[in-house]
Amino acid sequence: MTIKKPLLIKQPEVEKLIHELRGITGLTQEQFAASLGITFSAVNHWEKEYTKPSSLAMQKIQGMLKEMGELGQKVSVKYLSN
């Protein structure tokens, strides 16, 4: 069994990643939250730097970035490290 290493994000850039990703996709906080299967307040707290996304949420965000192709790759390189 392979255990995946959690996705790491450069600190304190979570709010920038979420905000940029929402801008690119044209999603509101509510729509972004729904696409990840989480609450609006979680996204709102991430963008206000009150909390950080869980490792599961970061995996879903990484999946969203992968689905975006080249543009998602550019955002990923900008904010995420393995």
LUMSE-45882 format. One record per residue (C-alpha): residue number from 1; residue in three letters; x, y, z. Coordinates in steps of 0.02 Angstrom, whole numbers, always signed. Last residue first. Layout:
<nodes>
<node i="NUM" aa="ALA" east="X" north="Y" up="Z"/>
...
</nodes>
This chain:
<nodes>
<node i="82" aa="ASN" east="+270" north="+925" up="-161"/>
<node i="81" aa="SER" east="+254" north="+1113" up="-182"/>
<node i="80" aa="LEU" east="+102" north="+1217" up="-221"/>
<node i="79" aa="TYR" east="+73" north="+1402" up="-255"/>
<node i="78" aa="LYS" east="+149" north="+1457" up="-421"/>
<node i="77" aa="VAL" east="+180" north="+1283" up="-488"/>
<node i="76" aa="SER" east="-3" north="+1239" up="-459"/>
<node i="75" aa="VAL" east="-64" north="+1399" up="-541"/>
<node i="74" aa="LYS" east="+40" north="+1360" up="-696"/>
<node i="73" aa="GLN" east="-19" north="+1179" up="-697"/>
<node i="72" aa="GLY" east="-201" north="+1235" up="-685"/>
<node i="71" aa="LEU" east="-175" north="+1343" up="-839"/>
<node i="70" aa="GLU" east="-96" north="+1197" up="-932"/>
<node i="69" aa="GLY" east="-236" north="+1074" up="-893"/>
<node i="68" aa="MET" east="-386" north="+1132" up="-793"/>
<node i="67" aa="GLU" east="-427" north="+955" up="-736"/>
<node i="66" aa="LYS" east="-260" north="+950" up="-645"/>
<node i="65" aa="LEU" east="-305" north="+1109" up="-548"/>
<node i="64" aa="MET" east="-472" north="+1034" up="-494"/>
<node i="63" aa="GLY" east="-382" north="+877" up="-435"/>
<node i="62" aa="GLN" east="-261" north="+985" up="-335"/>
<node i="61" aa="ILE" east="-409" north="+1072" up="-256"/>
<node i="60" aa="LYS" east="-484" north="+904" up="-210"/>
<node i="59" aa="GLN" east="-319" north="+848" up="-134"/>
<node i="58" aa="MET" east="-309" north="+1013" up="-39"/>
<node i="57" aa="ALA" east="-483" north="+981" up="+32"/>
<node i="56" aa="LEU" east="-427" north="+809" up="+92"/>
<node i="55" aa="SER" east="-269" north="+884" up="+170"/>
<node i="54" aa="SER" east="-378" north="+1007" up="+263"/>
<node i="53" aa="PRO" east="-388" north="+1186" up="+201"/>
<node i="52" aa="LYS" east="-313" north="+1321" up="+313"/>
<node i="51" aa="THR" east="-407" north="+1427" up="+438"/>
<node i="50" aa="TYR" east="-438" north="+1611" up="+481"/>
<node i="49" aa="GLU" east="-339" north="+1668" up="+329"/>
<node i="48" aa="LYS" east="-484" north="+1772" up="+260"/>
<node i="47" aa="GLU" east="-484" north="+1670" up="+100"/>
<node i="46" aa="TRP" east="-479" north="+1508" up="+197"/>
<node i="45" aa="HIS" east="-619" north="+1565" up="+313"/>
<node i="44" aa="ASN" east="-731" north="+1606" up="+165"/>
<node i="43" aa="VAL" east="-696" north="+1437" up="+87"/>
<node i="42" aa="ALA" east="-743" north="+1350" up="+249"/>
<node i="41" aa="SER" east="-896" north="+1462" up="+271"/>
<node i="40" aa="PHE" east="-963" north="+1409" up="+101"/>
<node i="39" aa="THR" east="-967" north="+1230" up="+158"/>
<node i="38" aa="ILE" east="-881" north="+1082" up="+77"/>
<node i="37" aa="GLY" east="-914" north="+964" up="-68"/>
<node i="36" aa="LEU" east="-772" north="+1033" up="-173"/>
<node i="35" aa="SER" east="-886" north="+1096" up="-313"/>
<node i="34" aa="ALA" east="-1009" north="+1159" up="-182"/>
<node i="33" aa="ALA" east="-873" north="+1262" up="-97"/>
<node i="32" aa="PHE" east="-823" north="+1340" up="-264"/>
<node i="31" aa="GLN" east="-1005" north="+1381" up="-301"/>
<node i="30" aa="GLU" east="-1030" north="+1464" up="-131"/>
<node i="29" aa="GLN" east="-865" north="+1559" up="-142"/>
<node i="28" aa="THR" east="-918" north="+1620" up="-313"/>
<node i="27" aa="LEU" east="-847" north="+1531" up="-465"/>
<node i="26" aa="GLY" east="-774" north="+1613" up="-620"/>
<node i="25" aa="THR" east="-651" north="+1471" up="-645"/>
<node i="24" aa="ILE" east="-501" north="+1585" up="-658"/>
<node i="23" aa="GLY" east="-562" north="+1699" up="-519"/>
<node i="22" aa="ARG" east="-601" north="+1553" up="-404"/>
<node i="21" aa="LEU" east="-426" north="+1483" up="-433"/>
<node i="20" aa="GLU" east="-350" north="+1653" up="-399"/>
<node i="19" aa="HIS" east="-446" north="+1675" up="-236"/>
<node i="18" aa="ILE" east="-408" north="+1499" up="-177"/>
<node i="17" aa="LEU" east="-222" north="+1514" up="-217"/>
<node i="16" aa="LYS" east="-210" north="+1688" up="-142"/>
<node i="15" aa="GLU" east="-297" north="+1635" up="+19"/>
<node i="14" aa="VAL" east="-182" north="+1486" up="+36"/>
<node i="13" aa="GLU" east="-26" north="+1593" up="+12"/>
<node i="12" aa="PRO" east="+40" north="+1605" up="+190"/>
<node i="11" aa="GLN" east="+134" north="+1489" up="+175"/>
<node i="10" aa="LYS" east="+183" north="+1386" up="+24"/>
<node i="9" aa="ILE" east="+64" north="+1243" up="+9"/>
<node i="8" aa="LEU" east="+99" north="+1062" up="+44"/>
<node i="7" aa="LEU" east="+3" north="+915" up="-27"/>
<node i="6" aa="PRO" east="+3" north="+772" up="+96"/>
<node i="5" aa="LYS" east="+120" north="+627" up="+54"/>
<node i="4" aa="LYS" east="+25" north="+482" up="-19"/>
<node i="3" aa="ILE" east="+36" north="+316" up="+69"/>
<node i="2" aa="THR" east="+67" north="+171" up="-48"/>
<node i="1" aa="MET" east="+0" north="+0" up="+0"/>
</nodes>
